[in-house]
Amino acid sequence: MYLIFDTETTGLPQNWKAPLTDFNNWPRCVQLAWQVHDVEGKMIEVKNYIIKPEGYDIPFNAEKIHGISTDRANKQGISLNVVLAEFVKDVQKCKFVVGHNVSFDNSIVGCELLRKDMPNLLADFPALDTKDDATNYCAIPGGRGGRFKWPKLTELHVKLFGEAFAEAHNASADVEATARCFLELIRLGVIPFAKAGMTAEELQNYKSINQNPFELIGLNIEPYSPIATEQLADDIIVEQEDEVVNEISESPFAHLHVHSQFSILQATIDVKALVNKAAKMGMPAVGLTDHTNMFGAYKFIDAVLSHPINANLEKGETPKLKAVLGCELNVCKNHADKSVKDYGAQVPFFCKNKNGFHNLAKLSSLGNVEGFYYVPRVDKELIASHKQDLIALTGSTYGIIPNLILNVGEGQAEEEFKWWLDTFGDDFYVEINRHNLDEERHVNKVLIAFAHKYDVKIIASNNVYYLDKEDANAHDILLCVKDGEQQETPKGSGRGFRYGFPNEEFYFKSSKEMQELFADLPEAIDNITHLIDKIEPYTLAREVLLPEFDIPLEFVDVKDKEDGGKRGENAYLKHLTYEGANERYVEITDEIKERIDFELQVIENSGYPGYFLIVQDFIRQARTMDVSVGPGRGSAAGSVVAYCTTITNVDPIKYALLFERFLNPERVSLPDIDIDFDDEGRGRIIDWVVNKYGKENVAQII
């Protein structure tokens, strides 16, 4: 006999390879349905149970799929012990368990058995999978490695019976369709009779009894729908929101959760245009929270401080527009664990001051350097150790707490909420977004309840990815470029679909738009000022920092350590320059000496002798390693010091090249020396530089 079964669950496992004893990893079974058929295909048993939750909630996104809410399950559900006992009794009557992707259902039920200290009889029980057995029969292209892809249940149903079966996400309905497909696959010989445990005689009898294609039996195949009381509750909530629509906050609004072009291929906003927009709208501040990086930090801070609206800052005036610098990090369970594809959840952080900037920059760097596995990642342990002077928000629906609300359960979300509150205290805020999405409405209801229960301030937000609503299409094209998709491909999940934003509400809305959007929750607008007031203006501008170059002892000047001078480096550069000049020129004429001394003086005044020493050092090393080095291009070719120290191979005096184009004594700035290495040797010399000066002192431009 065959037991054909299916489950509905609270979600999916985070790690598909985790043992079934990892109870936190495997979702709970919400519905379990099965049919038992004998060797002739006749149905002799049918069961369908909703399971009463025991210490967990059914998350919103799971409820959207199968329609079974926590309330419904509590009212209509049966004890898990009873359901498992019935299931085990029927399994023991059978030769095989059968399902479409049966390994998943085996894992779900197996884990539930272990939770109840019952033996997992499914672990070694013979199983047949209509998904696997029908793959070649359906022959749907697009599988991995050029193979056929696994058919969905509805695709298999169409192939067998020429009619669609809408996957109901109701275990009973899916069992009905799976049983029909399974029995038909045996009848057609797609599943060999021996594999199905039949003898040749039993197969002949089976075909004699079932000469025509199998029909649906018609048992309880309608998907579950939310009960009337739940719908009524939703209606009441909407009515309550409508009643307070005129209570508009007069507090200023500022966008804080904003992404720029530095969120690579994810946002379209130019940093300067962002600052101009915020200033034009009269906002008191503007935020920047690029994904996983702070590449735009300097440009953002500089754009705000140098904007005409802040023209009187040097006179001690309070900034009229504040820069609220942040970063949205991927927070996973363990950033060092690269055995599981854990992208983490997106959590926005803000710097309260310069020290906060250093901590957030450190977190971003650790995520990219140590935690990178498909995406940059940090974990809560890292966050706790670098939390000083940082502000944390709950984030969008992709945030760690909203994700738990939607996909795990409100109880687990509340425990997570308490960790962030304990860790950040008054610097933890609940972020409420209103992009007109069902999942947001559910998340917001729960978050607001948490906020009131634990006295956490709520702030209004719009998760901004483009400046104007008209930019939504350009942003959608950008996402297609990122994923290598055609824009005409429909949005959705799974094969044949592409990622895209659900609507056009992710733009830089005006203060009036946001105040009206949060008319029923004015405190969310008011509290933005509370957050902004914590931000201390700071600049990221500083003198250029160069790795220390080790000069020979005879050139060391003890005074340099006392006052940070460059006497030793200047003396050594002068020594190398004249040493090289003696090799480059037959005679050092007064003209050459005058030019060398002039350039050395300008370099000394600029404070960058170490830069020349470092560059000539790795160019000499490149030649030692037989790495081809270009003769020099750009303005550096105008420097006789560069020529004498072998940085370039072009004599600027012979060709009358101007040093001032390279380093102007009237406007001192860090010179730019362009160096060409051959393709094969380039990597070797970069590795040498990193090994000598340390990876923390070497960077590549992206």
N, C-alpha and C positions, 0 to 999 in steps of 0.2 A: 504494500500500500504506500501511498504518497501523501505527505503532509505539505500542502502548499501554503506558505504564510508570508505576511508582510507586516511592517511596523510603521508607526508614525512616532517621531521623537521630538525632543526639545531642541535639536540642532544637529550639528556635525562634530566629530571629534577634532581636536586641534592637531593631534598626532595620530595618523592612521596606523602607525606601526607600534603604538604603545600597547603594553600588555593589558588584558581585560581587568586585571587587578588594579589598574590605575583609574580608580573610580571618578576622580576629578576630570579626567580627560574624556571619558565616554559619556555621551548624552543619555538622558533618561527616556524610557519607553512610555509614550503617552497613549498609544493604541496598539493592540495586538489582535490580528484577525487571522484565521486559518480555515482551510478546508481539507478534509481527508477524502481521498479517492482510492477506490480499489484498483486491482490490476486490469479491470475491464473499462476503467475510466468513470465508473459510477461514483457519484458523490454520496458518502455515507455519514459525513459529519461536517458541521459548519459552526464556527464560533467567531464572535466579534466583541471585543471588550475595550472600553475606555478605562484607563487605569487611574485610580485616585492618587494624586501627588502626595508623596511622603517627604516633607522637608525641602521641597523645591517649588519654584514657580515655572510655569510654561511661558517662555519669553515671547515678546510681541511678534518678532519675525517668524517664529515657528507657528504661532497661532494664525498668522496671515496665510500660511501655506495650507495647514490642515483644518483650521477653523475651530480647534479645541482650545478654549481658554482655561486658565487655572480655575476660574469659578465654575465653568461647565464641568470640568473634570472632577472637581470636588462634589458637585451635585449628582453627576451621572456615573462617576467612576466606581470601579470595583477594586478591592484590595489587591495589591500586587501579588501577595502570597497565594490568593485564590486563583488568579489568572495563571500564574506560573505552574501551579499544581495541575490545573486543567490541561495546560499546554504540554507539560511533561508526560502526562498520562496518555495523550494522543500521539505524541512523538514515539513513545515506546511501542505503539501498535504498528508502526510503519517501518518500511525498509529505507526510505529516502525522505529528506526534507528538500523542498523545492522552492525557488524564489527567483525573482529577476534582480540580479545583483545580490544573491543570497548571502554572500560573505558579510555584507554590512548588517543584514538582519540577524545573522548568526552571532555577530559580535555584540549587537545591542541586547539581544535576549540572553546571550552567554554572560555578559557583564551583570545583568539584572539577577541572574541565578547566583552568581558569585557574591553579589551584594547581600543576598539573603542566605548566605552560607549553604547554598545548595550546589551539588555537583553540576558542572557544565557538561551535560550529556551531548551538547551540540559540537563540542570540541573535536571529536573524532567520528561524528555521525556522518554517514554517506550523504552527500548533497549534490543536487543537480541545479545548474544555473541556466535559465533560458537566455540570459544575456550572452554568456560565453558560447553556448551550444548553437545559437542562431547567428553569430557574427558573420561567418562566411556565407550562410544562407541569405542573409539580408544584403550582404556585399555593399555596404555604404562606405564610400571613399572618405578619406580624411583621418584615418587612424595614425597612430605613431609609427614611425619607421616605414611608412608607405603601406602599412597594413590597413585592413578595413577597421572602421571604428565600431565600438559596441553600439548596438541598436537600443534606443529608448523603448520602453514598453509599448508606447503608442506606435512607433515605427515598425516594431515587430508585428503588432496587431494589424496594421495596414497591409504589410507584406503577406500575411497569412489569409486575411479575410476581406481585403479590399475595402475596408471601412475604418475610419479613424476611431480611436478610443481616447477621449480626453482624459489624461492622467488626473484623477480626481484628488490625489493626495488624501485619500481616505483608504486606510488599510484594507477595509472590506471590499471596496470597489477594485483596488489594485489586485487583490487576491483573485477576485472573479476573473479579471482579464488575464492574469498570469496563468491561472488554471486552464483557461480556454486555450491559450497559446501553447502551454506545455503539452496538453493532451493532443493538440493538432500536430505539434512537432514530432511526436511519437508516431502518429498515424501516417505522416508523410515520410517517415524514415529519416528525418533530419537528426533526431536523437536516436542512435542505434538501439535496437531492442535489448541487446546485451547490456549496454550502458545503463538502461532503465531497469535492469534486473529481471527482464522477461526471458522466458524460453521461446523457442521458435513456435511452439504450439500455442503459447499464451499470446504471442503477437498475432498469429493467424486468427485466433478467437477474438482478439481486440479489434482487428480490422473488419471482421465479419459483423461484429456488433455495431461498430462505428464506421459505417460506409460513407457517410456524408460529413462535411466539415462540422466541427463542434459549434454549438450555439451558446450565447450567454444565458446563464440560468436566470438572471434578473433579480439577484438578491441584494438589497440594501446598497445600491451602488451610488446613491446621491452623496455628494460631499457634505460634510457638516457645515452648518451656518451658525453665526453668533446668535445666541438666544435673545429673545425680545427685551429682557431686562437690561442686557448689556447695551443694546441699541438705544434704549431709553436713557441710560446714563450718559451716553455720548451726546444725545440731544440736549440733555440738561446742561452739560458743560458748554456747548455752543451758545445756548441761550444766556448763560451767566456771562460769557465773554461779551456778547452783544449788549448787555445791560450797562456796561461800564465804558462803552466806546468813547465817551466824551471826556474822560478824565486824562487828558493829555499832559504829560510832564513838560514843564518849562525849562528843565535843566538842559544844558548843552549836551549834544551827542557827539561821540567821536568813534570812528571805526578803528578797532584794534586788531582784529583777526583778518589780516590782509596779506595776500601773496603777490610777489612781484615776478618779473622775468627771471629772477635768480632762483625761483622754484622751477628748475629747468624743465621746459616743455609741459608745464602744468598751469602757468598763469601768463597773462599777456601784459601786465602793467609795468610801465617804465617808472623807475623810482622817482625821478624828478617830476614827471607828470602826476604821480600820486601825491606828492607834497603840494604841488600847485593846486590840485583839486581840493585837498583838505583846507588849504588856506583860502581859496576862493569861496568855499562853502562856510567859512567862518568857524570851523571846528577848532576846539582848544588843543587838540592833539591828534596824532595819527600813528597807527601802529604798523609794524612789519613783522610777519611771522612766516618766513619762507620755510619750505619743507627741508628739514634735516641739515640746513647749512646757513651760514651767516655771511655769505659772499657779498651781499649787498649792504652790510652793516655800515661800512665807512661812507659809502655814497649816500646812504639814507640819512645818517646823522649830519653829514656835511650839508646835504640839500635842505634840511630843516633849519640848521643854525645859520646858513647863509641866505635864507629866503628873505626878501625885503620886509616881510611882516615882522621879522625878528631883528630889524636893523639896529635897534638901540640896546642890544644885549650887553655890549661892552660898557655901556653907561650904568649897568647894574639893573636894568629893567627886567622884570619877569617875562619869560618868553610867552609870546601870544600864541605860538604853536609849539607844542612839545613833541619830541620824537620818543615814541614808546617802542623801543627795539625789543624784538623777541625772536623766537624760533619755534617751529612746530616739530617736535621730536617723535620718532617711533619708539614707543615704550613696550618692550617685550618682557617675557618672564626672566630670561637669562641671556644677556647680550653675548656671553662667551660661548653659548651652546650653538654650534653650527651643524648639529645633527638633525634638527627639526626646522622646517621652513616656517618660522614664526616672524611675520612682518611686524608684529606689535600693533599698538593702537596709537593714533595721532593725538598728542597732547601739546597745547601751546603754552609756552613760558615767556615771561617778560623780565627784563633787567630793571631793577629799581635804581641802579647807579652803576658807576664804573666797575666796582667789585662784582656786581651781578653780571655785568658783561663778561668779565673774565671767567666766571663760573659757567655761564651758558656757552661761551665759546669752547671751554674745556669739554663740556658735555657733548657738544656738536662734534668736536674733534675725536673724542673717544668713540662716538657712534660710528663715525666714518672709518676710523683706523682700526679699532679693536672689535667693534660690534658689527661690522659690515658682513651681512650674509643675505644676498639678494638686494637688501636695502640697508642703509645705516640704522643702527639700533642701539638704544641704551636700556638699562633696566632700573628698577626702583632703588636698588642698592646704590647705584651710581648717582641717581638723582638725590637721594638722601644725603650723600656725602658732599654734594655740590649745590645744596639748596639755598645757601646764604645769599640774601639780597635778590632772590628770585620770586616771581609771582607765578602761580599755576592756575590754569582754567580747566574746566571739565572738557571743553572743546566741542567739536561738532559730533554728528552721529558716528563718526569714525573714532571718537575719543574712547578712552579705556572704560569709563563709567557708562556712557551711553551705549557702547557696544555690549556691555554686560546686560544692561536693561533690555536691549533688543534681542539678544541671542543666547543669553544664559539664564538670567532670572533677577528679579528685583532684590532678593535677599543677598545674593552675591554682590550685586551692584552697591548695595548699602554698605557692606563690609569694606569694599574698595573705597567708597566715598569717605569712610571714617579714617582710612589710612592716609589719604591725601589731606584731610583736615588735621589730623594729628601731626603730620609732617610739616605742613605749611601754615597752619593756624589762620591768622587774619589775612594772610597772603594767598589764600585759596578762595576762588570765586566760581560760582555756578554760571556757566555761559548758556544763554538761551538764544537759539537761532530760530527764525521763522521764515523758511523758504517755501512755505505752503506744501509740506510733505507730511504724509500720514505718520511715518515713523518719527518725525520730529515732534509732532503733536503728542505722541505717546511718551517719548523721552522727556519732553518739557514738563508734562504733568508729574512724572515721577521725580525729576530733578527739583522742581519747585517744592514738592512735598519734602524732599530731603533738606533743601535749603531752609525751609521754615522750621523743620524739626531740630536741626543742628545749628541754627542761627548763622547761616553762611550767606553772604551777600550775593545777589543775583545781578548779572549785567546783561544788557541787551547787545546782540551781536548780529552781524551779517558776514558770513564766510566769503570774503571777497576774492575773486580770481580775475576780474576784468573791470575796467573803470565804468563803462557805460553799458546800459542794457543792450544797445546795438552791437556791442562787441561780443555778444554771446556766440554768434556763429563763427567768428574768427577764433574764439577760444576753443570751440568744438573742433575746428580744423586742426588746431595745435595738438589737441589730444589724439587726433587721428594720426598725425605725423609721429607723435611719441610712440604709439602702438603699432605703426605700420598698417593702418586700416584705411579703407575707403569710407568717406563720409556717408555714402549711400547705404552702407551696411547698417541694419537696424540696431538701435541701442538695446542692450539687454545682457543677460549672462548665458554662458554656454556656447557651444559651437554655432557658428552662423550669426553671432551677435557681437557687438563691440561695446566698449565702455564709453560712457558719455554722461554729462550732467543731466539730471532729470527735468530741469526747466531753466528759465532765463533770469532767475532771481539772485544770482551770485555776483551782483555788481555793486559799485560804490554808491549806495543810496544816499539821498539827501537827509539832513537832520529831520526835516519835516516828515519825510516818508517813514523814517525809523520811529519817530515819536508817535505817529499815527498807528504804526504797526504794533507798538507796545502800549497803546492807550489803556488797555486793561491791566497793565503791569508797570505803572509809572516808576516804581522803585528800581526797575532794571535800567532805566535811563538815568535816574538820579545817582545810582551807585558807580557809574562810569567816572564821575568826578572824584569819588573816593579812591578809585584805583589810580587815576591820573595824578592826584596829589602826592602819591608816594614816589613818583618818578623825579629823580634829581637830574637836571640837565648835565651832560658831560660831552666832551669831545673825544674823538678817537685819533685826532691828528697828533703826531709825535715825530721826533727826529728819527731818521732812518737807523735801524738797528742792524749791524753787520756782525757775522761771526768773528770772534777774535782770531787774528792771524798771528801765529807764533813767529816772532822775529828773532834772529840770532842775539845771543846775550850781549855782544859788544855794542849793539844798537839800542838796548833797553835803557830807558830814562826813568829813574825812580820817581820823578815828579809826576809822570803820567798817572801813576796809581793814586797819587794824592789829589789831583784835580781833574782826572779823566782826560788829560791831554793826549795828543797824537804825535809827540815829539819823536818817539822811537820809530813809529811807522813812517813818518815823513823822512827821517834820516835814512832808513833802510830803502825806501823807494828811490831816494836820490842816489844812493849807492848803486842800486840795480840799474837805474837809468844811465848813469855815466859808464858803468861797466858795459852795458849794452851798446852805448854810443861808440865806445872804443872799437867794438866789433863791427858796427854798422857803417861807420865812416872812416875813411882813410885818415882824415884830419878833422879834429873838432874845431871848427872855425869860430870866430867871435859871433857870427850870425847863429850858428847852431847852438853855442853855449847860451847866448841870450834867449833863444827860443826855449831851450830846455829849462832854464832858470825861471822864465816867465810862467811856463806851464806848471812847474813844480810849485810855484808860489800860489797860483790859482787853486791847484789841488789842495794845498795846505790850508788856504783860506776856506775852501769848501768843506773841509773836515772829512774828506773821503779817501785818504791815502790807502786805507785798508781795502777798499773796493778794488783798486788797481793791483794791490798785492795778491788778493785772492784770485782775480781773473788771470793774471800772468802765471800764477801757480798752477791752476788746472790746465791752462793751455800748454805749458811746458810738459806737464804730466801726460797730456794727450799725445804729444809728439813722441814722448818716451814709450808710450804704449802702441805706437804705430797707428794712431787714429788720425785720419786726415783732417786738417784744420784749414778753413778758408783764410785767404790773405787779409780779410777785413773788408767790411762794407759799412755804409752809413757814415754818420758824422765822426765815428771813432777813428776813421782813417785820417782825420785831420790832426791827430795828436802825435807829436814826436816822442812823448813819453811812452805812449802805447807802442810806437814803432820800436823804440830802443829796448823795451821790456818784452818784445816778441809777441805782444798781444795782436799786432797787425804786421803785415809784411809790405806795406806801402809807405814809401818815404814822403811825408807831407811837405817837406821842404823842397824836394825835387819837383813835385807836382803843384807847388804853391797852394796847398790845401789849408783852409782856415781852421784854427783851433777853436775859435769862438763859436763855431757852429756846433761844436761838441760840448764845450763847457764855457759858458759865458761868465766872465768875472763880474758883470753888472747884474746878473740874475742867476745866482748859484742854485743848482738843483742836482739831484743825483744823476750822474751821466748814464747813458744807455749804450752799452756795448753789445752789438750784434755779432754772434759767433756762429759759424757754420761748421758742423762736424759731419763726417760721413754717416750714412744710415746705420751701418753695422757697428761702428765704434761709438755712436752717440750714447747708447745705453750703458756701455762700459764706463765711459767717463762720468756719466751721471752717478753711477753706483760708487765710483771712486770719491766723488765730491761728497756724497751722502755719508760714506764711511769716515771720511776725514773730518767733516764739519758737523756731523750729527743730523739725523733726519728731522729734528726739530728746528734746524737752521736752514733747511733747503726746501724750496717749493718750486712747483712747475705752474706756469700760467695756464688757466683753462679758459 
